[in-house]
Amino acid sequence: MIASLNPLEVLFDHGPDNCPLPEQIRTLYGGGFGFNGPTLYANFVQSIDGVVSLSSVRSPAPAISGHSAADRFVMALLRSCADAVLVGAGTMRDTAEPWTASSVFPALSSSFARLRNKLGKPADPQLILLTASGKINVNHPALRAGATVLTTAAGARRLGSSLPSGCRLHVLSGEHAIDMTKALDLVRSQGLQYVLSEAGPNITGQLVQAGLLDELFLTIAPVLAGGGKGDASGLLEGVRILPDRRESRELVSIRRSGSYLFLRYGSRTTEDGRGPSA
Ligand SMILES: NC(=O)c1ccc[n+]([C@@H]2O[C@H](COP(=O)([O-])OP(=O)(O)OC[C@H]3O[C@@H](n4cnc5c(N)ncnc54)[C@H](OP(=O)(O)O)[C@@H]3O)[C@@H](O)[C@H]2O)c1
């Protein structure tokens, strides 16, 4: 896979450079990387026409990205810097893969392992799974490897004692949905400060609505997805933003690999992007 990956071309970058990247990763990323303190960051790949998920496609992200090596490299880098990866049951139902750097970019697993070691992090990020219903496949490999499951009282009743022994179950208040702020507070209280959300549009919508999402990494794949009525979704579901308010975001970096674009958006800004909004 490394053979098919050239260094990303940096078109613009004013992100921090405080992450001890091994040389090979720094070269392939086209320079430094880092965060300004504890961060909740999401990563998505979307089509040119703004589609991240198609209900008619079982695993839409690889279908949209075309299994791009550059996209998989960025996913691996983002996972390597995370204390925890957050997913919803909707995303877990779509894949049997664990949310680790080595699973998404095996050819560089020793470099990513070195990075985690330098960051003082364990081999893999902690998986945080959100399910209100508790209707999950308890034999999923990522659960068998040990995960933290956040659910409602009803979800916990359904799960009973069926989770693998390495999992921790937390019941949060809320009948049909747990409160995202309380969920994130619980995650952070466990010392997990750098949290990557690989959840789908449903949870991402709630994170944005609650004002919790600090950064967004967005890959634009050079493909049109289309989709029938109600089939395709963009990266936020179930949340109304415009025209009630504007959620402007600061552009932090732009990278390119062939016709793929890798965008990084940071904190909220004023409309002209020159400073933080009130
Ligand atoms: N293109 C990309 O980069 C990308 C990235 C991520 C995901 N995806 C795709 O997006 C699709 C999944 O979308 P999605 O929006 O359904 O995924 P999701 O947000 O990861 O999961 C939704 C599920 O999470 C649980 N949930 C949501 N809010 C909750 C709350 N407040 N409290 C407790 N549990 C809560 C519910 O599970 P229960 O039903 O168990 O209650 C809900 O059905 C998949 O096809 C996936 O592959 C694409």
The ligand as an ORCA input file, in Angstrom:
! r2SCAN-3c Opt
* xyz 0 1
  N     -18.443      8.484      4.855
  C     -17.940      8.408      6.048
  O     -16.828      8.867      6.296
  C     -18.721      7.742      7.157
  C     -18.304      7.901      8.489
  C     -19.042      7.284      9.493
  C     -20.172      6.531      9.175
  N     -20.538      6.412      7.882
  C     -21.727      5.639      7.507
  O     -22.863      6.204      8.087
  C     -23.831      5.173      8.274
  C     -24.313      5.140      9.699
  O     -24.939      6.343      9.958
  P     -25.607      6.629     11.366
  O     -25.839      8.076     11.399
  O     -26.712      5.659     11.621
  O     -24.397      6.192     12.364
  P     -24.053      6.551     13.825
  O     -24.370      7.968     14.149
  O     -22.636      6.116     14.026
  O     -24.993      5.575     14.667
  C     -26.339      5.849     14.930
  C     -26.759      4.976     16.108
  O     -26.060      5.402     17.268
  C     -26.895      5.277     18.399
  N     -27.155      6.619     18.919
  C     -27.325      7.770     18.240
  N     -27.553      8.779     19.077
  C     -27.517      8.258     20.311
  C     -27.681      8.807     21.599
  N     -27.908     10.118     21.773
  N     -27.604      7.987     22.660
  C     -27.350      6.648     22.500
  N     -27.201      6.080     21.305
  C     -27.270      6.868     20.228
  C     -28.197      4.642     17.918
  O     -27.998      3.240     18.059
  P     -29.202      2.232     18.394
  O     -29.965      2.124     17.110
  O     -28.524      0.970     18.787
  O     -30.003      2.827     19.486
  C     -28.236      5.064     16.460
  O     -29.008      4.197     15.662
  C     -23.165      3.865      7.982
  O     -23.540      3.461      6.690
  C     -21.708      4.229      8.048
  O     -20.902      3.365      7.298
  C     -19.862      7.015      6.857
*
